[in-house]
């Protein structure tokens, strides 16, 4: 029962991180095609910051689910999403380091 609850929490964290990252990427892509996009970019600030914070949590949750999963398809899906979130986090950190020094 405890393992089921733990895996349910990990699954919720992973999908929350994937949802925030996906909607933020879609929002930025939609706003880039607009002419006067400044107010919309400001509105994307909070979801983008939440997505940036959830990248590490969702990545770790995905890797933990891949290790503890029983089904092969669950292992592949959660491991893929978890490692993709960690790669996005690392890319953001590298860009921040180049920009800020």
BABADREN-677243 format. One record per residue: x, y, z of N, C-alpha, C in turn. Coordinates in steps of 0.1 Angstrom, whole numbers, padded with zeros to 4 digits, always signed. Example, Ala and Ser with C-alpha at 12.3 -4.5 7.8 and 13.67 -1.06 7.14 Angstrom:
# BABADREN-677243
+0132-0057+0078+0123-0045+0078+0132-0033+0078
+0128-0022+0071+0137-0011+0071+0129+0000+0079
This chain:
# BABADREN-677243
+0008-0012+0000+0000+0000+0000+0009+0013+0000
+0019+0012+0008+0028+0024+0008+0035+0026-0005
+0039+0015-0012+0046+0017-0024+0036+0022-0035
+0024+0018-0034+0014+0023-0044+0012+0038-0042
+0011+0042-0030+0009+0057-0027+0021+0065-0032
+0033+0059-0029+0045+0066-0034+0046+0067-0049
+0043+0056-0056+0043+0057-0070+0032+0066-0076
+0021+0067-0069+0010+0076-0073+0015+0091-0072
+0022+0094-0061+0027+0107-0059+0037+0111-0069
+0046+0101-0072+0057+0103-0082+0050+0105-0096
+0040+0097-0099+0033+0099-0112+0027+0113-0113
+0021+0117-0102+0014+0130-0102+0025+0141-0104
+0036+0140-0098+0046+0150-0099+0052+0151-0113
+0054+0139-0119+0059+0138-0133+0050+0144-0143
+0037+0141-0142+0027+0146-0151+0025+0161-0149
+0025+0165-0137+0024+0180-0135+0035+0187-0141
+0048+0182-0140+0059+0189-0146+0058+0188-0161
+0054+0177-0167+0052+0176-0181+0042+0185-0186
+0031+0187-0179+0020+0196-0183+0025+0210-0183
+0031+0214-0172+0036+0228-0172+0046+0231-0182
+0055+0222-0185+0066+0224-0195+0059+0225-0209
+0050+0215-0212+0043+0215-0225+0035+0228-0228
+0027+0232-0218+0019+0244-0220+0027+0256-0221
+0038+0257-0214+0047+0269-0215+0054+0269-0228
+0058+0258-0233+0064+0258-0247+0054+0261-0257
+0042+0256-0256+0032+0260-0266+0028+0274-0265
+0027+0280-0253+0024+0294-0252+0034+0303-0257
+0047+0300-0255+0058+0308-0261+0058+0307-0276
+0055+0295-0281+0055+0294-0296+0044+0302-0302
+0032+0302-0295+0021+0309-0300+0023+0325-0299
+0029+0329-0289+0032+0343-0287+0042+0349-0296
+0052+0340-0300+0062+0345-0309+0057+0349-0323
+0045+0344-0327+0040+0348-0339+0031+0360-0339
+0029+0366-0327+0021+0378-0326+0030+0391-0328
+0023+0402-0332+0030+0414-0333+0033+0421-0320
+0022+0424-0312+0024+0431-0300+0022+0420-0288
+0033+0413-0285+0032+0402-0276+0037+0404-0262
+0040+0417-0259+0046+0419-0246+0037+0416-0234
+0024+0419-0234+0015+0415-0223+0014+0400-0222
+0014+0394-0233+0012+0379-0232+0025+0372-0227
+0036+0378-0230+0049+0372-0225+0049+0374-0210
+0044+0386-0205+0044+0388-0191+0035+0378-0184
+0024+0375-0191+0014+0365-0185+0020+0351-0184
+0030+0348-0193+0036+0335-0193+0047+0334-0182
+0050+0345-0175+0061+0345-0165+0059+0334-0154
+0047+0334-0148+0044+0325-0137+0045+0310-0142
+0038+0307-0153+0039+0292-0157+0053+0288-0161
+0060+0298-0167+0074+0294-0171+0083+0292-0159
+0081+0300-0148+0089+0298-0136+0085+0286-0129
+0072+0282-0129+0068+0270-0123+0073+0258-0131
+0073+0259-0144+0079+0248-0152+0094+0246-0149
+0101+0258-0148+0115+0257-0145+0118+0250-0132
+0110+0253-0122+0111+0247-0109+0107+0232-0109
+0097+0229-0117+0092+0215-0117+0101+0206-0126
+0110+0211-0134+0118+0203-0142+0126+0193-0134
+0133+0197-0124+0141+0189-0116+0133+0179-0108
+0122+0183-0102+0113+0174-0095+0107+0164-0104
+0102+0168-0115+0096+0158-0124+0106+0149-0130
+0118+0154-0133+0128+0145-0138+0132+0135-0128
+0134+0139-0116+0137+0129-0105+0126+0119-0103
+0113+0124-0104+0102+0115-0102+0101+0105-0114
+0104+0110-0126+0104+0101-0138+0114+0090-0137
+0126+0094-0133+0137+0084-0131+0133+0074-0120
+0128+0079-0109+0124+0070-0098+0113+0060-0103
+0104+0065-0110+0093+0056-0116+0099+0046-0125
+0109+0050-0133+0115+0041-0143+0122+0030-0135
+0128+0033-0124+0135+0023-0117+0126+0013-0109
+0115+0019-0104+0106+0011-0095+0094+0005-0103
+0092+0009-0116+0081+0004-0123+0080-0011-0126
+0068-0016-0128+0066-0030-0130+0065-0033-0145
+0057-0024-0152+0055-0026-0166+0066-0020-0175
+0069-0027-0186+0080-0021-0194+0076-0008-0201
+0063-0007-0205+0059+0005-0211+0059+0017-0201
+0055+0014-0189+0056+0025-0179+0070+0029-0176
+0079+0020-0176+0093+0023-0174+0099+0032-0185
+0095+0028-0197+0100+0035-0209+0094+0050-0209
+0081+0051-0207+0075+0064-0207+0080+0073-0196
+0080+0068-0184+0084+0077-0173+0099+0080-0174
+0107+0070-0178+0121+0073-0179+0124+0083-0190
+0117+0082-0201+0119+0091-0212+0114+0105-0209
+0103+0107-0202+0098+0120-0198+0108+0126-0187
+0112+0117-0178+0121+0122-0167+0134+0127-0173
+0140+0119-0182+0153+0123-0187+0151+0135-0196
+0140+0137-0203+0138+0149-0211+0137+0161-0203
+0130+0160-0192+0129+0171-0182+0142+0175-0177
+0151+0165-0174+0164+0168-0168+0173+0175-0179
+0171+0170-0192+0179+0177-0203+0174+0191-0205
+0161+0194-0204+0157+0207-0205+0162+0216-0194
+0162+0210-0182+0168+0218-0170+0182+0221-0172
+0190+0211-0177+0204+0213-0179+0207+0223-0190
+0199+0223-0201+0200+0233-0211+0197+0247-0206
+0187+0248-0198+0184+0262-0192+0195+0267-0183
+0201+0258-0175+0212+0262-0166+0224+0266-0174
+0227+0259-0185+0239+0262-0194+0236+0276-0200
+0224+0279-0205+0222+0292-0211+0222+0303-0200
+0218+0300-0188+0219+0310-0178+0233+0313-0174
+0241+0303-0174+0255+0305-0170+0263+0313-0181
+0259+0310-0193+0266+0318-0204+0261+0332-0204
+0249+0334-0201+0243+0348-0201+0248+0356-0189
+0248+0350-0177+0251+0358-0165+0266+0356-0161
+0273+0347-0167+0287+0345-0164+0290+0336-0153
